[in-house]
Amino acid sequence: MNSEDRVKENKKNTAHTKDMTTGNPYTLMLGFALPIFLSQVFQQLYNTADAFIVGRYLGTNALAAVTSSGTLIFLMISFFAGIAMGAGVVTSRYFGAGDGEQVSRSIHTVLAFGIVAGVLLTVVGVVFTPTFLVWMQTDPEVLPEAISYFRYYFLGSLALVLYNVCRSIMNALGDSRRPLYYLIFSSILNVVLDVVFLAAFHWGVWAAAVATVISQAASVVLCLIHLTRKGNVFTVEWRKIRFHKDMLLEIIHNGLPSGVQNSVIAFANVIVQSQINSFGRLAMAAYGTHAKIEGFAFLPITSFNMASTTFISQNLGAREYDRAKKGARFSILAAVVSAEVIGVFCYLLAPKLIGLFDQTPGVIELGVRQAHTVALFYCLLAFSHSVAAVCRGAGKAFVPMCVMLAVWCVLRITYIFIVMKLTHEIGYIYWAYPLTWAISSVIYLIYYLCCDWVHGFDTSSGKA
């Protein structure tokens, strides 16, 4: 049996995975993206349940406490989630090349990283919660409940990080269905616990965070039960979970730019949130509520981006360059069109959507104003993220990192500080998003059309 036959045999004998280097690329990507989309729907419901139920049972102050912490939570976890994305690219590439040994080493290395990162994040999040929230200019009326919610939430950091790691592993191997099943279970569990803790037991806002932590831990347990099953190339063995230096360096090489990219976006959003907080609790509740709704618009973007990254990584690992290009074009078009359709619905239904969370007139007015400013520009948001996903899948994660750092962080923050100095008007903060989405989209378009992104792995590895 020659090397090519051995590669095919390795893929064939690997259960619970999907080889995306053969077959109709469009059908494969849709089949891969659909479970991710559904899982993201449940993930968003998972995140929205706290806000919805808290707003209904505990009032506007509690709602502001929960929603205002969202950007800070994302800042804290986004770096580690980016590293997990980089590990997924490495695993996808080795799987596409049929190298089972390297697939196993990459999986055990990123699990070791996830455990260490989760513990570190727990300590930092719990200890520095008051400092972070005061720095964000959180309304004094909201601060005690925000600290309570935030601290309990970060007690579950290990489960949060490990779920992202496990999902990245399964997606890298072409399995997007099992993360969906596990997330459906944990989302339902989260809603049930929210209702029990808040509506039945009448506990405080901290109980919503506890419900999320318990649900997240349940999904991690299900993921690990699957990954530790015997007989697969990816089988996790507890004694093998450790740092392999060469693999860790490769994961960091691919994941660090994504982690930095996520962090700078999150940092910029924290700055935006701190400016929003200066307008009081109604503005905080409206901004946070809109973020929950906008999360649903982001679902098709995330779904096609994850499908794109896995598809491109596997095909470039197998040196199927033209096939990778077809997948990139399809994923970009699909994400842009679907995001814009959702944007139109968000624009038209904004009053009703905001009102689901809070009936306070001031909250609805500000939430609708933000939706009417940004919703019709979701196509630009989708395009920027889609090209960034293509770059990550091609081993060129440094490119989106630089673009996001320059435009979505430095430029966005500079713009906000300038306009807030000139006029303390909240509408100008809302416009920071479509303006920076447009600028980054132009840069990404030029890069995508003019640069040779398909040979990223060849260049980095020194291969012809």
N, C-alpha and C positions, 0 to 999 in steps of 0.2 A: 504493500500500500504506500503510494507516494505521499508527500507532505500535504498536497491539496486535498487528497482523499481523507487523510486523517483529520484535517480541519473540518470537513463536512460531517465526518462521523462524530466528532466531538459535539458539534452543534445538534446533530440529530438525536444523540443519546442524552441530551440535557433536558430534563423535564422542567415544566413551568417557566420556560423562556420562549422568546420569539426571535428567530433569525430574520433580520430586516434587510439582508443583503440579496435576497432573491424574492421574486414575485412582483406583483403590481405595486409600485411605490405608493400610489395614491390610496389604494385600498388598505395597504398596511398602515399608513400613517393615520387614516381615519379610524381604523380599527384600534389603533394604539391610543389615539387622542380621545376617543369617546369615553372610555373608562376613566381617563384622567379628568375629563371635563365633569363627569358625574361625581368623581371623588372631590373635585374642587368645589362643586355645588354644596356637597355635604360639609366640606371644610369651612366654607363661608357660612353655612347655617350654624355650624359648630361655633364660629366666632361671633355670629350675629345673635345667637340665642341668649347669650349673657346680656347683651345690650337691650334686646327686645323685652325680655322678662324683667330685667332690672328696672327699665323705664316704666313698665306697667305696674309693678308692685312696690317699688321703692322711691319713685319720683325722679324729678329732673336733676337734682344734685347727685344722686347715685348714678344716674345715666351719664352725667358729665364725668364722674369719677372713673367709670369703666371705659368710656370711649376716649377720654383724654390720655389714657395710658397706652393706647394702641400703638402710637408712633414710637414711644419709648421701648415698648416690648419688641417691636420689629427691629429697632436699632440694636438691641441686646442680642437677638438671636440671628440676625441676618448674616453676620460674618460667618458663623458656623454653618448656616444653611448653604452659603456660597461654597465653602470647602466641600460640603457633601455633594454639591453639584459638580465640582471639579473631579471628585472621586468617581462620580457616575460616568463622566466622560472617559476617564482612564479605564474603568471596567468595561464600558461599551466597546472601546477600541480593541481591547484584548479579546473580548468575546467575539467581535467581528472577525478578528484574525484567528480565532479558534485556539487560543492559548489558555487552556484551563488552569494551569498552574499560576499564571500571573493574575487571572481573574480571582482565584482564591486568595492570593496574597493581598491584592488590593482591597478585597472585602474585609479581611481580618484587620488590616491596618486602619481602615476608616472607622471600623467599629471601636477600636482602641481610642482613636481620636475623639469619637463621639462621647465615650464614657468620661474621658478627662475633661472635655469641653463642657459637658453637662454639669459636672460637679463644680467647675470653676464659675460657670454662669449662675448657679444657685447661690454661691457665696457672694458674688458681686451684686447680684440683683437684690438679695435680701438686705444686705448691709447698707447699700447706697441708695435705696429707694427714696428716703426723704430728701436727700441731697439733690437727686435728679429732678424730682417733682418741683421742688422749690426753684431750682435753676430754670425750669420750664415756665415759671410764673403761674403756676396752678392757682386758681382762685382759692383763697383761704377757706371759703365755705365748703369747698369740695375736697380740700387737701386731706383731712383725716380719713375719709372713705377711700380716696385714691391710694393712699399709703397702704391701707389695709388690703385692698384688692390686689395691688401690685405685689406685695410681699408674699401673699399666699400663692399667687400665680407663679412666682419664680421658685417656689419650693418644688415645683414640678418641672424644672428646667431639664433635668436628666431625661425624662420621658419625652419632652418636646424635641430635644436635639436628636435622641436616638430614633424617634419616629421619622424625622427628616432623613437620617442616614439610611434606615431600613428601606424607606420608600425609594430613595435614590438608587440603592442596590437593585431592587426589584425592577424599577423602570429601566435601568441600564441594561438589564438582561432581557428586555422586551416584555416584561410582565407588568402590565398596568391594571390588571383586573383585581388581583389580591389586595393591593393597597385600597382599592375602591371598596371591597367587601369589609375590610377592617375599619375603614373610616365611616361607612354607613352605620356599623354597630356602635362605634364610639360616639358618633353624632347623636344618634337616638338616645344613647345613655346619658349624654350631656344634657339634652333637653329635659329628660325625665328627672334627672337630679336637680336641675335648676328649678323646675316646678315644685318638686318635693321640698327643697331647702328654703326657697323663697316664698312660695305661695302657701305651702302646708305648714312648715315649721316657723316661718316668719323670721328667718335668720337675716343677718346683715349682708352687705355687698360682698364681704369676704367669702361668703358661701358660694357665690357664683364662680369665683376663682377656684375654689376647692372642687366644684363639679367639673370644671374644665380639666383640672389636674388628674382627677380620677379617670375621666374618660380618655385622656391622652395616654395614661399609663396602660389602660386596657388595650388600646390599639397597638402599643409597643409589644406587649406580651404576645398578642396574636401574630405580629410580624416575626418575632423571634422563634415562636413555635414552628412557623413555616420554614424559616431559614436554617434551623438546626436539624431538619429532617435529613436522614441519611440518603446517600445514593445520587447526589447531584454535584455538578462541578462547583456550585456555590455553597455547598453545605458548610454551615458555620460550626466550628468546634471551639468550645470555650477555652481550651488550653492553647489554641493557636491565636487567640486574640492578643496581638502585641504589635508594636511598631517595627515594621520592616523598613530600614533606613532608606534604601533606594526607592521603595514604593511610596514612602511618606514624602520624599522629595518630589517625586513625580506628581503625586496628588496635590501637594502644595503649589507646584508649578502651574497646574491647571486650575486649582481651586482658589488660590490666594487672590488672583485678580477678580474672580466672581465674588469672593467674600468682601473684598475692598469695595467693589462696585455696589453691592447690596448695602454696605455700611454707609457709604457716602450718600446714597439716596436716602437711607433712613435718617442720617444725621441732618440732611437738608430738611426732611419732613419734620424732624424734632424742632428745628429752628422755626419752621412755618407754624407748628403747633404752639410754640411759645409765644409767637406774635398773635395767633388767634386767641390764646388764653388771656391776653391783655384786654380783650374786648368783653370779657366776663363769661359767666356760666352759660348763658343762652347761646353765645357764639361757640363755646366749647362743645355743647351738646349738639348743635347743628352741624358743625364740622365733623365731629366724630360719627354722627348718624349718616351723613353723606358718604363718609369713608366706607361704612358698612355696605351701603348701596353700590358704591363704585366698585367694591370688591367683586360684585357679581358681573359687572361689565368686563372685569379683568379675567374672568374665567376662561373664555375662549383663547385669550392671549396666552395664558399659562399653559393650557392644554396643548395647543399646537406648538408652542415653544419647547415643551418637554419632549413631545414627539419628534420635533425637528432635531433637537440636540442628540437624542438617542439614535435616530435614523442616520444622521450625518456621521456621528462617531463610528457606528458599526460599519458603514459603507466606506468611509475613508480608511478604517482599519483593514478592510478587505480590498482597498485600492479601487473601489468602484466610483470614480470621480464624476462621471456624467450622471450617474444615478443620484449621487449626493446633491448635485446642482438641481435636478428635477425636484427632489424633496424639499430643498430650500425654497424654490419658487412657489411651490404649492403651499407650504406652511405659512409663508409671508402673506400670500393672497387670502388664504382662509382666515387667518387671524385678523387681518385688516377689515375684511368685509363683515365678519361676525361681530367684531367689536363695535363697528359703526352702527350696525342694526340695533344692537343693544343700547348704544348711546342715544339713538333717536327715541327709543321707548323711555329711557331714563329722563330725557328732556320733556317729553309729553306728560309723563305720569309723575313727575317730581313731587307735586303737592301731596298726592296720595301716598307715595312711598315714604316721604319724610314723616307724614302724619301717622304712619303705622307705629313709629317709635315714640313719638311725643306729640301731643296735641297742643302744646303751648304755641300760641301764634308767633311769638318771636323766633322760636326754634324753626318752625315751618318756613317763615319768611326768609331767614338766612340760608337754610338748607336748599330751598328752591333757587335762590339767587346763585348759589355756587353751582348747582346742577345745570342751570341755564347758561352759565359761563363756560363750563368745561365739557359737557356731555357730547356735543357734536364734534369734538376734536379727539375722540377716542381712537379714531383711525390712525392718528399720528402717534399716540401712545403705543398702539399695537405694532406699527411699523418699526419703531425704534427697538422695542423689546424683541421683535422677531429677528431682526438682523443681528442683534446681540446674541440671541440663542444660536444662530448659524455660526457666528464667530466662536462661541464656546465649543460647539460640537466639532469645529475644525481645529481646535487646539490653539485658537488665537484669542483667548479670553482677555489678554492685555488691552486689546482694542476697545471693547465696550467699557472696560474699567476707565480708560482715559477719557472717553467721550462723556460718560456719566459724571466723572469727577469734575470735568471742566464745565459742563453745561447744566446738569441736574443738581449739582452741589454748589460750585463756586459762583456760577452766573445767577442761579436761582436765588441764592442767599444775598448776593450783592444787590440784585434787583429789589428784593423785599426790603432790605435795610434802607436803600435809597428812597423808595416810594413812601416808606413809613416815616422817614425823616421829613419828607416834603408834605405829605398829607396822611393823617391817621385814618385811612379809609379802608375797610375790610375788603371791598371789591377788588382792589389792586392786588391783594394777596391771592385771591382766586385766579387772577389772570396769570400768575407766575407759572402755573402748570401748562396751559396750552402754548404759551410763548416758548418755554424751554423744550416742550415736546416737538414743536415745529423746527427749532434750530437743530436739535439732535437728529431728527429725521433727515434733514438735508445732508448732514455729515455722513450718516449711515448710508444713504443712497449713493453718494459719491464713492464711498469705500466699497460697497457691494458691487458696483458696476465696474470699478477701475482696478481693484486689487485682486491678487491671486490668493484667495482664502482657502481654496481646496487642497493646497499642499502644505497646510500648517503643520501637520504631524511629520511629514517628510523632512521639512526644514529643521524642525526642532530636534529630530532624532538623527539628522545627518544622513538620511537615506536619499537615494536618487529618485 
